[in-house]
Amino acid sequence: MRDRSVELPLLKGKPKEKYIPLSIIVGTVVILVLLLIASLAFTFKNTYKLHYSEKSYIDYKIYLTDENVYGKKYISKNDEIKKPVASLIDKIDTTMDYTFKSDEKIGLKYTYYVVAKVEVNDSQGETLFKKEDILVKKKTMEEAEADTFKVSEKASVDYSKYNQIANEFVSKYKLTANSKLTVSLVVDIEGKHTDFDNKLNDKEVVSFSIPLTEKTVGIEPNYNMSNNADAVLQYKAFILKNKTLLFIVLLFMAVDIMAIVYIVIWVVINRDAQTLYTRKLDRILKDYNRYISETIITERVEDMMVTRSLRIEVIKKFEDLLDIRDSLNKPILYHEERPNEEAVFYILTERIGYIYVMRRDDFLKKDDKKVKQTKKTNKK
């Protein structure tokens, strides 16, 4: 049996088919280049700076138990009297404001509350006694995308109550100590920016303090903010900087991939009939070589059968011819009547000739068959 060498479909056929492997290679290189260009749209290990500022403001009114002493019901923040007599103070109404302002919009979540704290310290500043009261319960707010928020809370402070607590502790233990009341608006801030690997965490306190166990007292506001001018540095390993460039690159990549897929599909669909014919013939001869014997004859197989007065049975599938071989225990004879165009497999008995013909034209697509049939008709 003759030895056949099978050529790969991609390297066989029409001239333009021979450039298909090169087209796929070029397409792959183009994708790699586009990926390199896409990397320019990103920034890696970039130091990102976000600046935010904070402001606070405190206003208060000191209500008196006897308005006849100063000729008024309360003493305001801007009053000329800065240190009223402690025993005349009934309560203090205060308004504390806090404003957060960022250079960019970020996801913000913040919690705030107002607390009053009584402290008694010794001469070295060591705490001897401390008591806290929540004047305004915790409130949590969340902004999906904002660059600023403001908290404004009012609280009423019972000064006489906290002054009495401190006096009782100092008198009971006969201490020489410093006592004070601190009222604070506490704001816990959590910010998340898409360019940050880490969250922004900040805790600020707007407060004022007032002495306890003293004859006269003055209120001391604290407006110091930790980040009024400082910048917060955040690290980001991967930041998209140029969305337009990325979109263009992805668009070209999609077109390139579609082109490669189209070429591959085109190769599968448009393999020529000659290639398919040769591959199938070689597969049959290889897989069933022990059942097949090649013959050399000078006439057509059909004519030879007619000469021997045999009834001809045309078989449509090679597999059916195998079944007949198994049934009759006869060899399958093979002859390629037209090289690379028509192969004949047949079994001969005393009265019947079983024949299976495989033609190259059987592998033509429907459109190609129509064209070929038209050419034959025109020749006639």
Secondary structure, 3 states (H helix, E strand, C coil): CCCCCCCCHHHCCCHHHHHHHHHHHHHHHHHHHHHHHHHHHEEEEEEEEEEEEEEEEEEEEEEECCCCCCCCCEEECCCCCCCCEHHHEEEEEEEEEEEEEEEEEEEEEEEEEEEEEEEEECCCCCEEEEEEEEEEEEEEEEEEEEEEEEEEEEEEECHHHHHHHHHHHHHHCCCCCEEEEEEEEEEEEEEECCCCCCCEEEEEEEEEEEEECCCECCCEEECCCCCCCCEEEEEEEEEECCHHHHHHHHHHHHHHHHHHHHHHHHHHHCCCHHHHHHHHHHHHHHHCCCCEEECCCCCCHHHHHHHCCCEEEECCCHHHHHHHHHHHCCCEEEEEEECCCEEEEEEECCCEEEEEEEEHHHHCCHHHHHHHHHHHHHHC
